[in-house]
Amino acid sequence: MAEISFDDFMAVDVRVGTVVKAEPYPEARKPAIKIWVDFGDELGVKKTSAQVTVHYTPEGLIGRQVMAVVNFPPRQIGKFMSEVLVLGYPDADGAIVLATPDKDVPNGRRMH
């Protein structure tokens, strides 16, 4: 993978937020969950679609803090407009495990 500069890294705005709403997304081509994340006063609530159905249920996501890229342009995912990209890692079988802080962080804080 090519090296990037620190300025390149800083151009990616990764913030922490709390999931305030989640619901199944049965219309998606691959199993997914619609997620609404509160990023605090500056950014407010943003929505996304995430293929995290192996390890998570909509009910189990409520109240969980997640990390997301918040400065990508909105992207149409089927009939749903995704405004942020929630971050995660594939487990040994390829199922996504969400990237989360290990302590509570105020919503909207930027990753450093």
PyMOL commands that place a pseudoatom at each C-alpha (Angstrom):
pseudoatom trace, name=CA, resn=MET, resi=1, chain=A, elem=C, hetatm=0, pos=[0.000, 0.000, 0.000]
pseudoatom trace, name=CA, resn=ALA, resi=2, chain=A, elem=C, hetatm=0, pos=[1.271, 3.474, -0.853]
pseudoatom trace, name=CA, resn=GLU, resi=3, chain=A, elem=C, hetatm=0, pos=[2.458, 5.777, 1.916]
pseudoatom trace, name=CA, resn=ILE, resi=4, chain=A, elem=C, hetatm=0, pos=[0.425, 8.895, 2.620]
pseudoatom trace, name=CA, resn=SER, resi=5, chain=A, elem=C, hetatm=0, pos=[1.354, 12.153, 4.269]
pseudoatom trace, name=CA, resn=PHE, resi=6, chain=A, elem=C, hetatm=0, pos=[0.096, 13.276, 7.650]
pseudoatom trace, name=CA, resn=ASP, resi=7, chain=A, elem=C, hetatm=0, pos=[-1.961, 15.914, 5.823]
pseudoatom trace, name=CA, resn=ASP, resi=8, chain=A, elem=C, hetatm=0, pos=[-3.619, 13.132, 3.798]
pseudoatom trace, name=CA, resn=PHE, resi=9, chain=A, elem=C, hetatm=0, pos=[-4.524, 11.371, 7.042]
pseudoatom trace, name=CA, resn=MET, resi=10, chain=A, elem=C, hetatm=0, pos=[-5.895, 14.566, 8.593]
pseudoatom trace, name=CA, resn=ALA, resi=11, chain=A, elem=C, hetatm=0, pos=[-8.138, 15.077, 5.551]
pseudoatom trace, name=CA, resn=VAL, resi=12, chain=A, elem=C, hetatm=0, pos=[-10.134, 12.005, 6.640]
pseudoatom trace, name=CA, resn=ASP, resi=13, chain=A, elem=C, hetatm=0, pos=[-12.542, 13.184, 9.343]
pseudoatom trace, name=CA, resn=VAL, resi=14, chain=A, elem=C, hetatm=0, pos=[-13.137, 10.227, 11.682]
pseudoatom trace, name=CA, resn=ARG, resi=15, chain=A, elem=C, hetatm=0, pos=[-15.537, 10.977, 14.540]
pseudoatom trace, name=CA, resn=VAL, resi=16, chain=A, elem=C, hetatm=0, pos=[-17.161, 9.052, 17.364]
pseudoatom trace, name=CA, resn=GLY, resi=17, chain=A, elem=C, hetatm=0, pos=[-20.915, 8.959, 17.810]
pseudoatom trace, name=CA, resn=THR, resi=18, chain=A, elem=C, hetatm=0, pos=[-23.653, 7.031, 19.559]
pseudoatom trace, name=CA, resn=VAL, resi=19, chain=A, elem=C, hetatm=0, pos=[-26.182, 4.891, 17.720]
pseudoatom trace, name=CA, resn=VAL, resi=20, chain=A, elem=C, hetatm=0, pos=[-29.630, 6.364, 18.488]
pseudoatom trace, name=CA, resn=LYS, resi=21, chain=A, elem=C, hetatm=0, pos=[-31.725, 4.351, 16.023]
pseudoatom trace, name=CA, resn=ALA, resi=22, chain=A, elem=C, hetatm=0, pos=[-31.234, 1.145, 14.045]
pseudoatom trace, name=CA, resn=GLU, resi=23, chain=A, elem=C, hetatm=0, pos=[-33.552, -0.966, 11.939]
pseudoatom trace, name=CA, resn=PRO, resi=24, chain=A, elem=C, hetatm=0, pos=[-33.321, -3.885, 9.536]
pseudoatom trace, name=CA, resn=TYR, resi=25, chain=A, elem=C, hetatm=0, pos=[-32.673, -3.110, 5.874]
pseudoatom trace, name=CA, resn=PRO, resi=26, chain=A, elem=C, hetatm=0, pos=[-34.274, -6.103, 4.135]
pseudoatom trace, name=CA, resn=GLU, resi=27, chain=A, elem=C, hetatm=0, pos=[-34.230, -4.385, 0.714]
pseudoatom trace, name=CA, resn=ALA, resi=28, chain=A, elem=C, hetatm=0, pos=[-30.404, -4.312, 0.645]
pseudoatom trace, name=CA, resn=ARG, resi=29, chain=A, elem=C, hetatm=0, pos=[-28.656, -6.701, -1.757]
pseudoatom trace, name=CA, resn=LYS, resi=30, chain=A, elem=C, hetatm=0, pos=[-26.467, -7.993, 1.093]
pseudoatom trace, name=CA, resn=PRO, resi=31, chain=A, elem=C, hetatm=0, pos=[-27.832, -8.234, 4.656]
pseudoatom trace, name=CA, resn=ALA, resi=32, chain=A, elem=C, hetatm=0, pos=[-27.526, -4.819, 6.300]
pseudoatom trace, name=CA, resn=ILE, resi=33, chain=A, elem=C, hetatm=0, pos=[-28.819, -2.590, 9.074]
pseudoatom trace, name=CA, resn=LYS, resi=34, chain=A, elem=C, hetatm=0, pos=[-29.877, 1.065, 8.738]
pseudoatom trace, name=CA, resn=ILE, resi=35, chain=A, elem=C, hetatm=0, pos=[-28.137, 3.035, 11.505]
pseudoatom trace, name=CA, resn=TRP, resi=36, chain=A, elem=C, hetatm=0, pos=[-28.596, 6.588, 12.776]
pseudoatom trace, name=CA, resn=VAL, resi=37, chain=A, elem=C, hetatm=0, pos=[-25.618, 7.973, 14.730]
pseudoatom trace, name=CA, resn=ASP, resi=38, chain=A, elem=C, hetatm=0, pos=[-25.575, 11.083, 16.940]
pseudoatom trace, name=CA, resn=PHE, resi=39, chain=A, elem=C, hetatm=0, pos=[-22.323, 12.979, 16.387]
pseudoatom trace, name=CA, resn=GLY, resi=40, chain=A, elem=C, hetatm=0, pos=[-23.115, 15.795, 18.839]
pseudoatom trace, name=CA, resn=ASP, resi=41, chain=A, elem=C, hetatm=0, pos=[-24.117, 19.403, 18.355]
pseudoatom trace, name=CA, resn=GLU, resi=42, chain=A, elem=C, hetatm=0, pos=[-21.735, 20.225, 15.495]
pseudoatom trace, name=CA, resn=LEU, resi=43, chain=A, elem=C, hetatm=0, pos=[-22.772, 17.419, 13.116]
pseudoatom trace, name=CA, resn=GLY, resi=44, chain=A, elem=C, hetatm=0, pos=[-26.039, 16.149, 14.576]
pseudoatom trace, name=CA, resn=VAL, resi=45, chain=A, elem=C, hetatm=0, pos=[-27.529, 12.775, 13.639]
pseudoatom trace, name=CA, resn=LYS, resi=46, chain=A, elem=C, hetatm=0, pos=[-26.283, 11.116, 10.442]
pseudoatom trace, name=CA, resn=LYS, resi=47, chain=A, elem=C, hetatm=0, pos=[-27.497, 7.886, 8.859]
pseudoatom trace, name=CA, resn=THR, resi=48, chain=A, elem=C, hetatm=0, pos=[-25.751, 4.975, 7.209]
pseudoatom trace, name=CA, resn=SER, resi=49, chain=A, elem=C, hetatm=0, pos=[-26.268, 1.416, 6.060]
pseudoatom trace, name=CA, resn=ALA, resi=50, chain=A, elem=C, hetatm=0, pos=[-23.849, -1.197, 7.378]
pseudoatom trace, name=CA, resn=GLN, resi=51, chain=A, elem=C, hetatm=0, pos=[-23.354, -4.888, 6.593]
pseudoatom trace, name=CA, resn=VAL, resi=52, chain=A, elem=C, hetatm=0, pos=[-22.941, -5.887, 10.247]
pseudoatom trace, name=CA, resn=THR, resi=53, chain=A, elem=C, hetatm=0, pos=[-25.760, -8.422, 10.641]
pseudoatom trace, name=CA, resn=VAL, resi=54, chain=A, elem=C, hetatm=0, pos=[-23.540, -11.359, 11.636]
pseudoatom trace, name=CA, resn=HIS, resi=55, chain=A, elem=C, hetatm=0, pos=[-22.417, -9.838, 14.959]
pseudoatom trace, name=CA, resn=TYR, resi=56, chain=A, elem=C, hetatm=0, pos=[-25.095, -7.207, 15.625]
pseudoatom trace, name=CA, resn=THR, resi=57, chain=A, elem=C, hetatm=0, pos=[-28.858, -6.751, 15.772]
pseudoatom trace, name=CA, resn=PRO, resi=58, chain=A, elem=C, hetatm=0, pos=[-30.603, -3.400, 15.375]
pseudoatom trace, name=CA, resn=GLU, resi=59, chain=A, elem=C, hetatm=0, pos=[-31.669, -3.512, 19.040]
pseudoatom trace, name=CA, resn=GLY, resi=60, chain=A, elem=C, hetatm=0, pos=[-28.132, -4.346, 20.193]
pseudoatom trace, name=CA, resn=LEU, resi=61, chain=A, elem=C, hetatm=0, pos=[-26.644, -1.358, 18.373]
pseudoatom trace, name=CA, resn=ILE, resi=62, chain=A, elem=C, hetatm=0, pos=[-28.722, 1.260, 20.213]
pseudoatom trace, name=CA, resn=GLY, resi=63, chain=A, elem=C, hetatm=0, pos=[-26.521, 3.151, 22.675]
pseudoatom trace, name=CA, resn=ARG, resi=64, chain=A, elem=C, hetatm=0, pos=[-23.264, 1.739, 21.269]
pseudoatom trace, name=CA, resn=GLN, resi=65, chain=A, elem=C, hetatm=0, pos=[-20.523, 4.190, 20.358]
pseudoatom trace, name=CA, resn=VAL, resi=66, chain=A, elem=C, hetatm=0, pos=[-19.058, 3.759, 16.856]
pseudoatom trace, name=CA, resn=MET, resi=67, chain=A, elem=C, hetatm=0, pos=[-16.393, 5.426, 14.751]
pseudoatom trace, name=CA, resn=ALA, resi=68, chain=A, elem=C, hetatm=0, pos=[-17.209, 6.766, 11.300]
pseudoatom trace, name=CA, resn=VAL, resi=69, chain=A, elem=C, hetatm=0, pos=[-15.801, 8.812, 8.443]
pseudoatom trace, name=CA, resn=VAL, resi=70, chain=A, elem=C, hetatm=0, pos=[-18.069, 11.855, 8.304]
pseudoatom trace, name=CA, resn=ASN, resi=71, chain=A, elem=C, hetatm=0, pos=[-16.634, 13.815, 5.360]
pseudoatom trace, name=CA, resn=PHE, resi=72, chain=A, elem=C, hetatm=0, pos=[-17.346, 11.474, 2.441]
pseudoatom trace, name=CA, resn=PRO, resi=73, chain=A, elem=C, hetatm=0, pos=[-20.107, 12.671, 0.095]
pseudoatom trace, name=CA, resn=PRO, resi=74, chain=A, elem=C, hetatm=0, pos=[-23.521, 11.023, 0.648]
pseudoatom trace, name=CA, resn=ARG, resi=75, chain=A, elem=C, hetatm=0, pos=[-23.937, 7.721, -1.197]
pseudoatom trace, name=CA, resn=GLN, resi=76, chain=A, elem=C, hetatm=0, pos=[-27.128, 6.078, -2.394]
pseudoatom trace, name=CA, resn=ILE, resi=77, chain=A, elem=C, hetatm=0, pos=[-27.405, 2.506, -1.061]
pseudoatom trace, name=CA, resn=GLY, resi=78, chain=A, elem=C, hetatm=0, pos=[-30.524, 1.122, -2.721]
pseudoatom trace, name=CA, resn=LYS, resi=79, chain=A, elem=C, hetatm=0, pos=[-33.393, 3.372, -1.620]
pseudoatom trace, name=CA, resn=PHE, resi=80, chain=A, elem=C, hetatm=0, pos=[-31.394, 4.640, 1.394]
pseudoatom trace, name=CA, resn=MET, resi=81, chain=A, elem=C, hetatm=0, pos=[-29.010, 7.625, 1.393]
pseudoatom trace, name=CA, resn=SER, resi=82, chain=A, elem=C, hetatm=0, pos=[-25.892, 6.889, 3.450]
pseudoatom trace, name=CA, resn=GLU, resi=83, chain=A, elem=C, hetatm=0, pos=[-24.272, 10.015, 4.936]
pseudoatom trace, name=CA, resn=VAL, resi=84, chain=A, elem=C, hetatm=0, pos=[-21.305, 8.505, 6.822]
pseudoatom trace, name=CA, resn=LEU, resi=85, chain=A, elem=C, hetatm=0, pos=[-19.131, 5.374, 6.682]
pseudoatom trace, name=CA, resn=VAL, resi=86, chain=A, elem=C, hetatm=0, pos=[-19.135, 3.386, 9.930]
pseudoatom trace, name=CA, resn=LEU, resi=87, chain=A, elem=C, hetatm=0, pos=[-15.748, 1.721, 10.417]
pseudoatom trace, name=CA, resn=GLY, resi=88, chain=A, elem=C, hetatm=0, pos=[-15.060, -1.914, 11.167]
pseudoatom trace, name=CA, resn=TYR, resi=89, chain=A, elem=C, hetatm=0, pos=[-12.746, -4.836, 10.595]
pseudoatom trace, name=CA, resn=PRO, resi=90, chain=A, elem=C, hetatm=0, pos=[-13.439, -8.257, 9.085]
pseudoatom trace, name=CA, resn=ASP, resi=91, chain=A, elem=C, hetatm=0, pos=[-13.173, -11.145, 11.539]
pseudoatom trace, name=CA, resn=ALA, resi=92, chain=A, elem=C, hetatm=0, pos=[-11.586, -14.492, 10.581]
pseudoatom trace, name=CA, resn=ASP, resi=93, chain=A, elem=C, hetatm=0, pos=[-14.690, -15.373, 8.527]
pseudoatom trace, name=CA, resn=GLY, resi=94, chain=A, elem=C, hetatm=0, pos=[-15.012, -11.939, 6.882]
pseudoatom trace, name=CA, resn=ALA, resi=95, chain=A, elem=C, hetatm=0, pos=[-17.930, -10.675, 9.016]
pseudoatom trace, name=CA, resn=ILE, resi=96, chain=A, elem=C, hetatm=0, pos=[-17.577, -7.043, 10.091]
pseudoatom trace, name=CA, resn=VAL, resi=97, chain=A, elem=C, hetatm=0, pos=[-16.755, -6.137, 13.696]
pseudoatom trace, name=CA, resn=LEU, resi=98, chain=A, elem=C, hetatm=0, pos=[-17.345, -2.446, 14.434]
pseudoatom trace, name=CA, resn=ALA, resi=99, chain=A, elem=C, hetatm=0, pos=[-14.464, -0.167, 15.423]
pseudoatom trace, name=CA, resn=THR, resi=100, chain=A, elem=C, hetatm=0, pos=[-15.389, 1.374, 18.771]
pseudoatom trace, name=CA, resn=PRO, resi=101, chain=A, elem=C, hetatm=0, pos=[-13.597, 3.319, 21.503]
pseudoatom trace, name=CA, resn=ASP, resi=102, chain=A, elem=C, hetatm=0, pos=[-12.862, 1.263, 24.615]
pseudoatom trace, name=CA, resn=LYS, resi=103, chain=A, elem=C, hetatm=0, pos=[-13.979, 4.118, 26.900]
pseudoatom trace, name=CA, resn=ASP, resi=104, chain=A, elem=C, hetatm=0, pos=[-16.888, 6.570, 26.565]
pseudoatom trace, name=CA, resn=VAL, resi=105, chain=A, elem=C, hetatm=0, pos=[-16.001, 9.592, 24.438]
pseudoatom trace, name=CA, resn=PRO, resi=106, chain=A, elem=C, hetatm=0, pos=[-18.148, 12.701, 23.923]
pseudoatom trace, name=CA, resn=ASN, resi=107, chain=A, elem=C, hetatm=0, pos=[-20.111, 12.443, 20.669]
pseudoatom trace, name=CA, resn=GLY, resi=108, chain=A, elem=C, hetatm=0, pos=[-18.512, 14.246, 17.769]
pseudoatom trace, name=CA, resn=ARG, resi=109, chain=A, elem=C, hetatm=0, pos=[-14.912, 14.019, 18.976]
pseudoatom trace, name=CA, resn=ARG, resi=110, chain=A, elem=C, hetatm=0, pos=[-12.446, 13.659, 16.137]
pseudoatom trace, name=CA, resn=MET, resi=111, chain=A, elem=C, hetatm=0, pos=[-9.881, 10.867, 16.009]
pseudoatom trace, name=CA, resn=HIS, resi=112, chain=A, elem=C, hetatm=0, pos=[-6.296, 12.044, 16.511]
for i in range(1, 112): cmd.bond("trace and resi %d" % i, "trace and resi %d" % (i + 1))
show_as sticks, trace
zoom trace
